Amino acid sequence: MRKGAKRLNYADRQRIESMKKSGAKVTEIAQAVGVHRATIYNELKRGGEPYRAEIAQRTL
């Protein structure tokens, strides 16, 4: 893993899910979780439509 890289845990995924449901922008979510916006875009793909933390956690 590169220096500064962060792995998302289930709590991060739950936070992404709740922020996404409330209508937050990807950049706002990324800043709140502490990752790059590309990480959030990848995570949203992983979690399905609509995004669900449980699904994203199981696909690892």
N, C-alpha and C positions, 0 to 999 in steps of 0.2 A: 504494500500500500504506500502511496506517495505521502510525503510529508504534508500534514495539514488535512489529509483526506479523512472524512468521517463516514462511518457506516450508520445507516438508519436502523434504529431499534423500533420495537412495537409502539412505544410511547410517541416517538417521532411520527410514525405512520398514523396514529390516532389523531395527532395534532394536525397533520396534513388533511386528513379526512374532515375534521370539524371546520377547519378554515376554508376548505374547498366548498363545503356545504353552505357556509355563511357568505360565500361570494368573494372571497379574498383573491387578489391577483397572484399569479405565480411568483412574481418578484417579492411580494409581501410574505408569502409562505416561506420562500427560500431564506429570507432574512430572519424570520422568526425561528426557523429550525436550525439555521447556521450552515447552510450548504449553498452550492451554486444553483442557479435557476435551472440549468440543464439536468441536474440531479432530480429536481421536482418533476420536470417534464417526463423523464424516464420512469420515475416512480408512478406517475399518473397512468402511464401506459401499462405498467405492471399490475396495477390495482383494478383494472377494468373500468367500465363506464356504467353507472357512476362509480367513482373511486371508493373502494372499501379496504380498510386497513387489514382485515383478516385475510382477504384474498392475496394482497401484496405480500404479507408475511409468509404465507404458505408457499408461494412460488419460488422461494429461495432455494 
